[in-house]
Amino acid sequence: MTQNDKERITVEIHNKSYTIIGNEPASHVRLVASLVDQKMNEIESMNKHLDTTKLAVLTAVNTMNDYLKLKEEYASLLGSLKKKED
């Protein structure tokens, strides 16, 4: 797929517009942006004094933590399934 085939979607995250270029459907990109916005708002509500950079880093750290936990759970479930098959 070439650069010209990629879709451009403008989303709003934390009251700022971002243009995302990629192969994912627009609905998926909007969902991801919405979840990032929600997480940023959740973290900001706990500490109103964070600047945007710190807020973005904490959002990334929290999101990656959630991702790694889910990845570990997934691997554990796959291991359980494999044991049942054997």
PDB file of N, CA, C and O in Angstrom:
ATOM      1  N   MET A   1       0.838  -1.174   0.000  1.00  0.00           N
ATOM      2  CA  MET A   1       0.000   0.000   0.000  1.00  0.00           C
ATOM      3  C   MET A   1       0.887   1.243   0.000  1.00  0.00           C
ATOM      4  O   MET A   1       1.842   1.327   0.772  1.00  0.00           O
ATOM      5  N   THR A   2       0.580   2.182  -0.843  1.00  0.00           N
ATOM      6  CA  THR A   2       1.398   3.395  -0.938  1.00  0.00           C
ATOM      7  C   THR A   2       0.856   4.471  -0.015  1.00  0.00           C
ATOM      8  O   THR A   2      -0.236   4.349   0.540  1.00  0.00           O
ATOM      9  N   GLN A   3       1.640   5.521   0.138  1.00  0.00           N
ATOM     10  CA  GLN A   3       1.220   6.657   0.965  1.00  0.00           C
ATOM     11  C   GLN A   3      -0.110   7.219   0.474  1.00  0.00           C
ATOM     12  O   GLN A   3      -0.934   7.647   1.282  1.00  0.00           O
ATOM     13  N   ASN A   4      -0.331   7.223  -0.841  1.00  0.00           N
ATOM     14  CA  ASN A   4      -1.562   7.769  -1.409  1.00  0.00           C
ATOM     15  C   ASN A   4      -2.781   6.931  -1.060  1.00  0.00           C
ATOM     16  O   ASN A   4      -3.898   7.449  -1.043  1.00  0.00           O
ATOM     17  N   ASP A   5      -2.588   5.641  -0.780  1.00  0.00           N
ATOM     18  CA  ASP A   5      -3.688   4.752  -0.440  1.00  0.00           C
ATOM     19  C   ASP A   5      -4.116   4.887   1.018  1.00  0.00           C
ATOM     20  O   ASP A   5      -5.195   4.425   1.389  1.00  0.00           O
ATOM     21  N   LYS A   6      -3.306   5.498   1.825  1.00  0.00           N
ATOM     22  CA  LYS A   6      -3.601   5.606   3.243  1.00  0.00           C
ATOM     23  C   LYS A   6      -4.675   6.667   3.478  1.00  0.00           C
ATOM     24  O   LYS A   6      -4.785   7.662   2.762  1.00  0.00           O
ATOM     25  N   GLU A   7      -5.454   6.398   4.514  1.00  0.00           N
ATOM     26  CA  GLU A   7      -6.549   7.305   4.848  1.00  0.00           C
ATOM     27  C   GLU A   7      -6.093   8.354   5.855  1.00  0.00           C
ATOM     28  O   GLU A   7      -5.293   8.068   6.746  1.00  0.00           O
ATOM     29  N   ARG A   8      -6.605   9.562   5.704  1.00  0.00           N
ATOM     30  CA  ARG A   8      -6.316  10.654   6.633  1.00  0.00           C
ATOM     31  C   ARG A   8      -7.575  10.913   7.445  1.00  0.00           C
ATOM     32  O   ARG A   8      -8.638  11.175   6.882  1.00  0.00           O
ATOM     33  N   ILE A   9      -7.459  10.839   8.769  1.00  0.00           N
ATOM     34  CA  ILE A   9      -8.592  11.070   9.647  1.00  0.00           C
ATOM     35  C   ILE A   9      -8.179  12.108  10.671  1.00  0.00           C
ATOM     36  O   ILE A   9      -7.130  11.977  11.303  1.00  0.00           O
ATOM     37  N   THR A  10      -8.988  13.128  10.839  1.00  0.00           N
ATOM     38  CA  THR A  10      -8.728  14.136  11.856  1.00  0.00           C
ATOM     39  C   THR A  10      -9.558  13.806  13.086  1.00  0.00           C
ATOM     40  O   THR A  10     -10.771  13.616  13.004  1.00  0.00           O
ATOM     41  N   VAL A  11      -8.880  13.740  14.231  1.00  0.00           N
ATOM     42  CA  VAL A  11      -9.529  13.422  15.493  1.00  0.00           C
ATOM     43  C   VAL A  11      -9.186  14.505  16.505  1.00  0.00           C
ATOM     44  O   VAL A  11      -8.251  15.282  16.315  1.00  0.00           O
ATOM     45  N   GLU A  12      -9.957  14.541  17.577  1.00  0.00           N
ATOM     46  CA  GLU A  12      -9.674  15.493  18.645  1.00  0.00           C
ATOM     47  C   GLU A  12      -9.330  14.712  19.907  1.00  0.00           C
ATOM     48  O   GLU A  12     -10.088  13.851  20.353  1.00  0.00           O
ATOM     49  N   ILE A  13      -8.177  15.031  20.465  1.00  0.00           N
ATOM     50  CA  ILE A  13      -7.721  14.424  21.708  1.00  0.00           C
ATOM     51  C   ILE A  13      -7.298  15.544  22.639  1.00  0.00           C
ATOM     52  O   ILE A  13      -6.424  16.347  22.312  1.00  0.00           O
ATOM     53  N   HIS A  14      -7.919  15.586  23.783  1.00  0.00           N
ATOM     54  CA  HIS A  14      -7.620  16.598  24.809  1.00  0.00           C
ATOM     55  C   HIS A  14      -7.679  18.020  24.223  1.00  0.00           C
ATOM     56  O   HIS A  14      -6.783  18.844  24.409  1.00  0.00           O
ATOM     57  N   ASN A  15      -8.767  18.250  23.518  1.00  0.00           N
ATOM     58  CA  ASN A  15      -9.072  19.573  22.939  1.00  0.00           C
ATOM     59  C   ASN A  15      -8.081  20.039  21.873  1.00  0.00           C
ATOM     60  O   ASN A  15      -7.957  21.238  21.620  1.00  0.00           O
ATOM     61  N   LYS A  16      -7.381  19.100  21.252  1.00  0.00           N
ATOM     62  CA  LYS A  16      -6.478  19.434  20.148  1.00  0.00           C
ATOM     63  C   LYS A  16      -6.768  18.503  18.982  1.00  0.00           C
ATOM     64  O   LYS A  16      -7.077  17.327  19.176  1.00  0.00           O
ATOM     65  N   SER A  17      -6.666  19.033  17.778  1.00  0.00           N
ATOM     66  CA  SER A  17      -6.908  18.228  16.581  1.00  0.00           C
ATOM     67  C   SER A  17      -5.615  17.581  16.108  1.00  0.00           C
ATOM     68  O   SER A  17      -4.551  18.200  16.100  1.00  0.00           O
ATOM     69  N   TYR A  18      -5.740  16.319  15.714  1.00  0.00           N
ATOM     70  CA  TYR A  18      -4.615  15.565  15.179  1.00  0.00           C
ATOM     71  C   TYR A  18      -5.078  14.869  13.908  1.00  0.00           C
ATOM     72  O   TYR A  18      -6.181  14.325  13.857  1.00  0.00           O
ATOM     73  N   THR A  19      -4.240  14.888  12.889  1.00  0.00           N
ATOM     74  CA  THR A  19      -4.529  14.147  11.670  1.00  0.00           C
ATOM     75  C   THR A  19      -3.734  12.854  11.716  1.00  0.00           C
ATOM     76  O   THR A  19      -2.506  12.853  11.792  1.00  0.00           O
ATOM     77  N   ILE A  20      -4.472  11.756  11.669  1.00  0.00           N
ATOM     78  CA  ILE A  20      -3.871  10.431  11.718  1.00  0.00           C
ATOM     79  C   ILE A  20      -3.886   9.870  10.301  1.00  0.00           C
ATOM     80  O   ILE A  20      -4.920   9.884   9.633  1.00  0.00           O
ATOM     81  N   ILE A  21      -2.749   9.381   9.849  1.00  0.00           N
ATOM     82  CA  ILE A  21      -2.640   8.789   8.522  1.00  0.00           C
ATOM     83  C   ILE A  21      -2.314   7.311   8.694  1.00  0.00           C
ATOM     84  O   ILE A  21      -1.338   6.953   9.353  1.00  0.00           O
ATOM     85  N   GLY A  22      -3.142   6.457   8.095  1.00  0.00           N
ATOM     86  CA  GLY A  22      -2.872   5.034   8.244  1.00  0.00           C
ATOM     87  C   GLY A  22      -3.823   4.166   7.448  1.00  0.00           C
ATOM     88  O   GLY A  22      -4.638   4.653   6.664  1.00  0.00           O
ATOM     89  N   ASN A  23      -3.698   2.868   7.670  1.00  0.00           N
ATOM     90  CA  ASN A  23      -4.476   1.884   6.939  1.00  0.00           C
ATOM     91  C   ASN A  23      -5.733   1.434   7.674  1.00  0.00           C
ATOM     92  O   ASN A  23      -6.578   0.754   7.091  1.00  0.00           O
ATOM     93  N   GLU A  24      -5.864   1.799   8.925  1.00  0.00           N
ATOM     94  CA  GLU A  24      -7.011   1.372   9.718  1.00  0.00           C
ATOM     95  C   GLU A  24      -8.276   2.102   9.275  1.00  0.00           C
ATOM     96  O   GLU A  24      -8.210   3.234   8.797  1.00  0.00           O
ATOM     97  N   PRO A  25      -9.425   1.451   9.436  1.00  0.00           N
ATOM     98  CA  PRO A  25     -10.688   2.138   9.111  1.00  0.00           C
ATOM     99  C   PRO A  25     -10.889   3.367   9.996  1.00  0.00           C
ATOM    100  O   PRO A  25     -10.445   3.394  11.144  1.00  0.00           O
ATOM    101  N   ALA A  26     -11.551   4.363   9.463  1.00  0.00           N
ATOM    102  CA  ALA A  26     -11.783   5.611  10.195  1.00  0.00           C
ATOM    103  C   ALA A  26     -12.471   5.353  11.527  1.00  0.00           C
ATOM    104  O   ALA A  26     -12.148   5.998  12.525  1.00  0.00           O
ATOM    105  N   SER A  27     -13.413   4.420  11.553  1.00  0.00           N
ATOM    106  CA  SER A  27     -14.130   4.122  12.799  1.00  0.00           C
ATOM    107  C   SER A  27     -13.179   3.606  13.875  1.00  0.00           C
ATOM    108  O   SER A  27     -13.339   3.924  15.053  1.00  0.00           O
ATOM    109  N   HIS A  28     -12.202   2.820  13.477  1.00  0.00           N
ATOM    110  CA  HIS A  28     -11.217   2.299  14.431  1.00  0.00           C
ATOM    111  C   HIS A  28     -10.334   3.431  14.970  1.00  0.00           C
ATOM    112  O   HIS A  28     -10.080   3.509  16.171  1.00  0.00           O
ATOM    113  N   VAL A  29      -9.878   4.291  14.086  1.00  0.00           N
ATOM    114  CA  VAL A  29      -9.022   5.414  14.500  1.00  0.00           C
ATOM    115  C   VAL A  29      -9.794   6.335  15.444  1.00  0.00           C
ATOM    116  O   VAL A  29      -9.245   6.811  16.438  1.00  0.00           O
ATOM    117  N   ARG A  30     -11.056   6.582  15.136  1.00  0.00           N
ATOM    118  CA  ARG A  30     -11.870   7.438  16.013  1.00  0.00           C
ATOM    119  C   ARG A  30     -12.074   6.789  17.382  1.00  0.00           C
ATOM    120  O   ARG A  30     -12.057   7.477  18.403  1.00  0.00           O
ATOM    121  N   LEU A  31     -12.266   5.478  17.406  1.00  0.00           N
ATOM    122  CA  LEU A  31     -12.422   4.769  18.675  1.00  0.00           C
ATOM    123  C   LEU A  31     -11.146   4.870  19.505  1.00  0.00           C
ATOM    124  O   LEU A  31     -11.199   5.160  20.700  1.00  0.00           O
ATOM    125  N   VAL A  32     -10.016   4.632  18.878  1.00  0.00           N
ATOM    126  CA  VAL A  32      -8.733   4.724  19.587  1.00  0.00           C
ATOM    127  C   VAL A  32      -8.540   6.139  20.139  1.00  0.00           C
ATOM    128  O   VAL A  32      -8.160   6.310  21.297  1.00  0.00           O
ATOM    129  N   ALA A  33      -8.799   7.136  19.317  1.00  0.00           N
ATOM    130  CA  ALA A  33      -8.646   8.528  19.753  1.00  0.00           C
ATOM    131  C   ALA A  33      -9.580   8.829  20.927  1.00  0.00           C
ATOM    132  O   ALA A  33      -9.193   9.510  21.876  1.00  0.00           O
ATOM    133  N   SER A  34     -10.783   8.327  20.855  1.00  0.00           N
ATOM    134  CA  SER A  34     -11.752   8.543  21.929  1.00  0.00           C
ATOM    135  C   SER A  34     -11.278   7.905  23.233  1.00  0.00           C
ATOM    136  O   SER A  34     -11.423   8.497  24.302  1.00  0.00           O
ATOM    137  N   LEU A  35     -10.719   6.708  23.150  1.00  0.00           N
ATOM    138  CA  LEU A  35     -10.212   6.036  24.347  1.00  0.00           C
ATOM    139  C   LEU A  35      -9.015   6.769  24.944  1.00  0.00           C
ATOM    140  O   LEU A  35      -8.889   6.868  26.165  1.00  0.00           O
ATOM    141  N   VAL A  36      -8.137   7.282  24.084  1.00  0.00           N
ATOM    142  CA  VAL A  36      -6.997   8.073  24.567  1.00  0.00           C
ATOM    143  C   VAL A  36      -7.505   9.333  25.247  1.00  0.00           C
ATOM    144  O   VAL A  36      -7.021   9.699  26.318  1.00  0.00           O
ATOM    145  N   ASP A  37      -8.470   9.994  24.638  1.00  0.00           N
ATOM    146  CA  ASP A  37      -9.047  11.209  25.213  1.00  0.00           C
ATOM    147  C   ASP A  37      -9.681  10.910  26.577  1.00  0.00           C
ATOM    148  O   ASP A  37      -9.499  11.669  27.529  1.00  0.00           O
ATOM    149  N   GLN A  38     -10.415   9.816  26.665  1.00  0.00           N
ATOM    150  CA  GLN A  38     -11.046   9.434  27.936  1.00  0.00           C
ATOM    151  C   GLN A  38      -9.999   9.181  29.014  1.00  0.00           C
ATOM    152  O   GLN A  38     -10.148   9.632  30.150  1.00  0.00           O
ATOM    153  N   LYS A  39      -8.938   8.459  28.655  1.00  0.00           N
ATOM    154  CA  LYS A  39      -7.891   8.146  29.626  1.00  0.00           C
ATOM    155  C   LYS A  39      -7.184   9.422  30.083  1.00  0.00           C
ATOM    156  O   LYS A  39      -6.878   9.573  31.265  1.00  0.00           O
ATOM    157  N   MET A  40      -6.926  10.338  29.150  1.00  0.00           N
ATOM    158  CA  MET A  40      -6.281  11.605  29.522  1.00  0.00           C
ATOM    159  C   MET A  40      -7.187  12.393  30.476  1.00  0.00           C
ATOM    160  O   MET A  40      -6.711  12.958  31.461  1.00  0.00           O
ATOM    161  N   ASN A  41      -8.474  12.430  30.186  1.00  0.00           N
ATOM    162  CA  ASN A  41      -9.416  13.140  31.055  1.00  0.00           C
ATOM    163  C   ASN A  41      -9.498  12.491  32.432  1.00  0.00           C
ATOM    164  O   ASN A  41      -9.592  13.184  33.445  1.00  0.00           O
ATOM    165  N   GLU A  42      -9.463  11.164  32.467  1.00  0.00           N
ATOM    166  CA  GLU A  42      -9.497  10.429  33.738  1.00  0.00           C
ATOM    167  C   GLU A  42      -8.274  10.771  34.588  1.00  0.00           C
ATOM    168  O   GLU A  42      -8.401  11.053  35.780  1.00  0.00           O
ATOM    169  N   ILE A  43      -7.105  10.745  33.981  1.00  0.00           N
ATOM    170  CA  ILE A  43      -5.871  11.051  34.713  1.00  0.00           C
ATOM    171  C   ILE A  43      -5.853  12.519  35.132  1.00  0.00           C
ATOM    172  O   ILE A  43      -5.454  12.846  36.250  1.00  0.00           O
ATOM    173  N   GLU A  44      -6.283  13.395  34.236  1.00  0.00           N
ATOM    174  CA  GLU A  44      -6.297  14.825  34.554  1.00  0.00           C
ATOM    175  C   GLU A  44      -7.249  15.126  35.718  1.00  0.00           C
ATOM    176  O   GLU A  44      -6.977  16.006  36.535  1.00  0.00           O
ATOM    177  N   SER A  45      -8.354  14.399  35.787  1.00  0.00           N
ATOM    178  CA  SER A  45      -9.305  14.644  36.867  1.00  0.00           C
ATOM    179  C   SER A  45      -8.704  14.331  38.237  1.00  0.00           C
ATOM    180  O   SER A  45      -9.155  14.864  39.251  1.00  0.00           O
ATOM    181  N   MET A  46      -7.685  13.466  38.269  1.00  0.00           N
ATOM    182  CA  MET A  46      -7.015  13.131  39.525  1.00  0.00           C
ATOM    183  C   MET A  46      -5.910  14.126  39.876  1.00  0.00           C
ATOM    184  O   MET A  46      -5.506  14.231  41.034  1.00  0.00           O
ATOM    185  N   ASN A  47      -5.422  14.861  38.861  1.00  0.00           N
ATOM    186  CA  ASN A  47      -4.372  15.849  39.103  1.00  0.00           C
ATOM    187  C   ASN A  47      -4.496  16.967  38.074  1.00  0.00           C
ATOM    188  O   ASN A  47      -3.961  16.867  36.970  1.00  0.00           O
ATOM    189  N   LYS A  48      -5.193  18.015  38.437  1.00  0.00           N
ATOM    190  CA  LYS A  48      -5.471  19.134  37.529  1.00  0.00           C
ATOM    191  C   LYS A  48      -4.221  19.949  37.192  1.00  0.00           C
ATOM    192  O   LYS A  48      -4.257  20.782  36.287  1.00  0.00           O
ATOM    193  N   HIS A  49      -3.133  19.722  37.897  1.00  0.00           N
ATOM    194  CA  HIS A  49      -1.932  20.546  37.710  1.00  0.00           C
ATOM    195  C   HIS A  49      -0.934  19.968  36.710  1.00  0.00           C
ATOM    196  O   HIS A  49       0.139  20.538  36.514  1.00  0.00           O
ATOM    197  N   LEU A  50      -1.269  18.847  36.076  1.00  0.00           N
ATOM    198  CA  LEU A  50      -0.355  18.260  35.096  1.00  0.00           C
ATOM    199  C   LEU A  50      -0.363  19.060  33.804  1.00  0.00           C
ATOM    200  O   LEU A  50      -1.424  19.436  33.305  1.00  0.00           O
ATOM    201  N   ASP A  51       0.825  19.318  33.262  1.00  0.00           N
ATOM    202  CA  ASP A  51       0.860  19.931  31.936  1.00  0.00           C
ATOM    203  C   ASP A  51       0.570  18.851  30.901  1.00  0.00           C
ATOM    204  O   ASP A  51       0.552  17.662  31.222  1.00  0.00           O
ATOM    205  N   THR A  52       0.346  19.268  29.662  1.00  0.00           N
ATOM    206  CA  THR A  52      -0.069  18.332  28.614  1.00  0.00           C
ATOM    207  C   THR A  52       0.967  17.242  28.366  1.00  0.00           C
ATOM    208  O   THR A  52       0.605  16.089  28.131  1.00  0.00           O
ATOM    209  N   THR A  53       2.244  17.589  28.415  1.00  0.00           N
ATOM    210  CA  THR A  53       3.295  16.597  28.179  1.00  0.00           C
ATOM    211  C   THR A  53       3.284  15.521  29.259  1.00  0.00           C
ATOM    212  O   THR A  53       3.314  14.331  28.945  1.00  0.00           O
ATOM    213  N   LYS A  54       3.240  15.921  30.514  1.00  0.00           N
ATOM    214  CA  LYS A  54       3.205  14.946  31.605  1.00  0.00           C
ATOM    215  C   LYS A  54       1.932  14.113  31.542  1.00  0.00           C
ATOM    216  O   LYS A  54       1.957  12.907  31.787  1.00  0.00           O
ATOM    217  N   LEU A  55       0.833  14.755  31.217  1.00  0.00           N
ATOM    218  CA  LEU A  55      -0.438  14.051  31.084  1.00  0.00           C
ATOM    219  C   LEU A  55      -0.361  13.000  29.975  1.00  0.00           C
ATOM    220  O   LEU A  55      -0.844  11.879  30.136  1.00  0.00           O
ATOM    221  N   ALA A  56       0.247  13.370  28.857  1.00  0.00           N
ATOM    222  CA  ALA A  56       0.389  12.424  27.735  1.00  0.00           C
ATOM    223  C   ALA A  56       1.290  11.255  28.112  1.00  0.00           C
ATOM    224  O   ALA A  56       0.999  10.113  27.757  1.00  0.00           O
ATOM    225  N   VAL A  57       2.381  11.525  28.825  1.00  0.00           N
ATOM    226  CA  VAL A  57       3.298  10.454  29.229  1.00  0.00           C
ATOM    227  C   VAL A  57       2.611   9.525  30.223  1.00  0.00           C
ATOM    228  O   VAL A  57       2.729   8.305  30.106  1.00  0.00           O
ATOM    229  N   LEU A  58       1.901  10.074  31.190  1.00  0.00           N
ATOM    230  CA  LEU A  58       1.188   9.227  32.153  1.00  0.00           C
ATOM    231  C   LEU A  58       0.106   8.401  31.464  1.00  0.00           C
ATOM    232  O   LEU A  58      -0.132   7.252  31.836  1.00  0.00           O
ATOM    233  N   THR A  59      -0.541   8.977  30.473  1.00  0.00           N
ATOM    234  CA  THR A  59      -1.544   8.239  29.706  1.00  0.00           C
ATOM    235  C   THR A  59      -0.883   7.081  28.962  1.00  0.00           C
ATOM    236  O   THR A  59      -1.407   5.967  28.953  1.00  0.00           O
ATOM    237  N   ALA A  60       0.250   7.339  28.348  1.00  0.00           N
ATOM    238  CA  ALA A  60       0.979   6.284  27.635  1.00  0.00           C
ATOM    239  C   ALA A  60       1.436   5.187  28.598  1.00  0.00           C
ATOM    240  O   ALA A  60       1.314   4.003  28.283  1.00  0.00           O
ATOM    241  N   VAL A  61       1.955   5.564  29.756  1.00  0.00           N
ATOM    242  CA  VAL A  61       2.423   4.584  30.736  1.00  0.00           C
ATOM    243  C   VAL A  61       1.253   3.736  31.235  1.00  0.00           C
ATOM    244  O   VAL A  61       1.367   2.513  31.322  1.00  0.00           O
ATOM    245  N   ASN A  62       0.136   4.374  31.562  1.00  0.00           N
ATOM    246  CA  ASN A  62      -1.041   3.640  32.025  1.00  0.00           C
ATOM    247  C   ASN A  62      -1.567   2.699  30.946  1.00  0.00           C
ATOM    248  O   ASN A  62      -1.931   1.559  31.234  1.00  0.00           O
ATOM    249  N   THR A  63      -1.607   3.174  29.718  1.00  0.00           N
ATOM    250  CA  THR A  63      -2.112   2.366  28.611  1.00  0.00           C
ATOM    251  C   THR A  63      -1.200   1.177  28.346  1.00  0.00           C
ATOM    252  O   THR A  63      -1.681   0.068  28.116  1.00  0.00           O
ATOM    253  N   MET A  64       0.104   1.394  28.376  1.00  0.00           N
ATOM    254  CA  MET A  64       1.046   0.298  28.149  1.00  0.00           C
ATOM    255  C   MET A  64       0.966  -0.709  29.293  1.00  0.00           C
ATOM    256  O   MET A  64       1.070  -1.913  29.058  1.00  0.00           O
ATOM    257  N   ASN A  65       0.784  -0.244  30.511  1.00  0.00           N
ATOM    258  CA  ASN A  65       0.615  -1.140  31.644  1.00  0.00           C
ATOM    259  C   ASN A  65      -0.615  -2.033  31.433  1.00  0.00           C
ATOM    260  O   ASN A  65      -0.545  -3.247  31.631  1.00  0.00           O
ATOM    261  N   ASP A  66      -1.725  -1.437  31.037  1.00  0.00           N
ATOM    262  CA  ASP A  66      -2.945  -2.205  30.755  1.00  0.00           C
ATOM    263  C   ASP A  66      -2.700  -3.210  29.630  1.00  0.00           C
ATOM    264  O   ASP A  66      -3.136  -4.358  29.714  1.00  0.00           O
ATOM    265  N   TYR A  67      -2.014  -2.783  28.595  1.00  0.00           N
ATOM    266  CA  TYR A  67      -1.708  -3.653  27.458  1.00  0.00           C
ATOM    267  C   TYR A  67      -0.881  -4.859  27.894  1.00  0.00           C
ATOM    268  O   TYR A  67      -1.189  -5.991  27.523  1.00  0.00           O
ATOM    269  N   LEU A  68       0.164  -4.618  28.677  1.00  0.00           N
ATOM    270  CA  LEU A  68       1.031  -5.720  29.118  1.00  0.00           C
ATOM    271  C   LEU A  68       0.278  -6.702  30.010  1.00  0.00           C
ATOM    272  O   LEU A  68       0.482  -7.913  29.913  1.00  0.00           O
ATOM    273  N   LYS A  69      -0.588  -6.188  30.875  1.00  0.00           N
ATOM    274  CA  LYS A  69      -1.398  -7.082  31.710  1.00  0.00           C
ATOM    275  C   LYS A  69      -2.309  -7.953  30.848  1.00  0.00           C
ATOM    276  O   LYS A  69      -2.415  -9.158  31.076  1.00  0.00           O
ATOM    277  N   LEU A  70      -2.963  -7.348  29.862  1.00  0.00           N
ATOM    278  CA  LEU A  70      -3.832  -8.117  28.970  1.00  0.00           C
ATOM    279  C   LEU A  70      -3.037  -9.135  28.160  1.00  0.00           C
ATOM    280  O   LEU A  70      -3.499 -10.254  27.937  1.00  0.00           O
ATOM    281  N   LYS A  71      -1.856  -8.750  27.726  1.00  0.00           N
ATOM    282  CA  LYS A  71      -1.002  -9.660  26.959  1.00  0.00           C
ATOM    283  C   LYS A  71      -0.611 -10.869  27.810  1.00  0.00           C
ATOM    284  O   LYS A  71      -0.611 -12.000  27.323  1.00  0.00           O
ATOM    285  N   GLU A  72      -0.276 -10.628  29.081  1.00  0.00           N
ATOM    286  CA  GLU A  72       0.068 -11.717  29.991  1.00  0.00           C
ATOM    287  C   GLU A  72      -1.138 -12.626  30.236  1.00  0.00           C
ATOM    288  O   GLU A  72      -1.000 -13.849  30.255  1.00  0.00           O
ATOM    289  N   GLU A  73      -2.317 -12.032  30.423  1.00  0.00           N
ATOM    290  CA  GLU A  73      -3.538 -12.816  30.611  1.00  0.00           C
ATOM    291  C   GLU A  73      -3.827 -13.664  29.376  1.00  0.00           C
ATOM    292  O   GLU A  73      -4.217 -14.825  29.494  1.00  0.00           O
ATOM    293  N   TYR A  74      -3.638 -13.095  28.214  1.00  0.00           N
ATOM    294  CA  TYR A  74      -3.860 -13.804  26.959  1.00  0.00           C
ATOM    295  C   TYR A  74      -2.913 -15.000  26.843  1.00  0.00           C
ATOM    296  O   TYR A  74      -3.330 -16.103  26.492  1.00  0.00           O
ATOM    297  N   ALA A  75      -1.644 -14.765  27.140  1.00  0.00           N
ATOM    298  CA  ALA A  75      -0.652 -15.850  27.080  1.00  0.00           C
ATOM    299  C   ALA A  75      -1.008 -16.948  28.075  1.00  0.00           C
ATOM    300  O   ALA A  75      -0.866 -18.131  27.765  1.00  0.00           O
ATOM    301  N   SER A  76      -1.459 -16.579  29.245  1.00  0.00           N
ATOM    302  CA  SER A  76      -1.858 -17.548  30.251  1.00  0.00           C
ATOM    303  C   SER A  76      -3.065 -18.361  29.785  1.00  0.00           C
ATOM    304  O   SER A  76      -3.105 -19.578  29.967  1.00  0.00           O
ATOM    305  N   LEU A  77      -4.038 -17.696  29.189  1.00  0.00           N
ATOM    306  CA  LEU A  77      -5.214 -18.391  28.659  1.00  0.00           C
ATOM    307  C   LEU A  77      -4.828 -19.349  27.536  1.00  0.00           C
ATOM    308  O   LEU A  77      -5.333 -20.470  27.474  1.00  0.00           O
ATOM    309  N   LEU A  78      -3.934 -18.912  26.650  1.00  0.00           N
ATOM    310  CA  LEU A  78      -3.466 -19.797  25.591  1.00  0.00           C
ATOM    311  C   LEU A  78      -2.756 -21.021  26.170  1.00  0.00           C
ATOM    312  O   LEU A  78      -2.931 -22.139  25.683  1.00  0.00           O
ATOM    313  N   GLY A  79      -1.955 -20.797  27.214  1.00  0.00           N
ATOM    314  CA  GLY A  79      -1.276 -21.917  27.865  1.00  0.00           C
ATOM    315  C   GLY A  79      -2.275 -22.890  28.477  1.00  0.00           C
ATOM    316  O   GLY A  79      -2.092 -24.104  28.390  1.00  0.00           O
ATOM    317  N   SER A  80      -3.328 -22.366  29.095  1.00  0.00           N
ATOM    318  CA  SER A  80      -4.366 -23.215  29.690  1.00  0.00           C
ATOM    319  C   SER A  80      -5.078 -24.021  28.609  1.00  0.00           C
ATOM    320  O   SER A  80      -5.352 -25.207  28.791  1.00  0.00           O
ATOM    321  N   LEU A  81      -5.373 -23.379  27.497  1.00  0.00           N
ATOM    322  CA  LEU A  81      -6.036 -24.079  26.407  1.00  0.00           C
ATOM    323  C   LEU A  81      -5.153 -25.198  25.841  1.00  0.00           C
ATOM    324  O   LEU A  81      -5.630 -26.290  25.530  1.00  0.00           O
ATOM    325  N   LYS A  82      -3.875 -24.902  25.717  1.00  0.00           N
ATOM    326  CA  LYS A  82      -2.942 -25.899  25.179  1.00  0.00           C
ATOM    327  C   LYS A  82      -2.849 -27.108  26.101  1.00  0.00           C
ATOM    328  O   LYS A  82      -2.792 -28.247  25.636  1.00  0.00           O
ATOM    329  N   LYS A  83      -2.835 -26.857  27.425  1.00  0.00           N
ATOM    330  CA  LYS A  83      -2.779 -27.958  28.388  1.00  0.00           C
ATOM    331  C   LYS A  83      -4.021 -28.831  28.283  1.00  0.00           C
ATOM    332  O   LYS A  83      -3.930 -30.053  28.400  1.00  0.00           O
ATOM    333  N   LYS A  84      -5.186 -28.214  28.062  1.00  0.00           N
ATOM    334  CA  LYS A  84      -6.425 -28.977  27.934  1.00  0.00           C
ATOM    335  C   LYS A  84      -6.448 -29.813  26.660  1.00  0.00           C
ATOM    336  O   LYS A  84      -7.052 -30.885  26.622  1.00  0.00           O
ATOM    337  N   GLU A  85      -5.782 -29.311  25.611  1.00  0.00           N
ATOM    338  CA  GLU A  85      -5.730 -30.044  24.345  1.00  0.00           C
ATOM    339  C   GLU A  85      -4.802 -31.251  24.426  1.00  0.00           C
ATOM    340  O   GLU A  85      -5.006 -32.240  23.723  1.00  0.00           O
ATOM    341  N   ASP A  86      -3.786 -31.172  25.279  1.00  0.00           N
ATOM    342  CA  ASP A  86      -2.791 -32.258  25.396  1.00  0.00           C
ATOM    343  C   ASP A  86      -3.287 -33.412  26.223  1.00  0.00           C
ATOM    344  O   ASP A  86      -2.567 -34.393  26.409  1.00  0.00           O
TER     345      ASP A  86
END
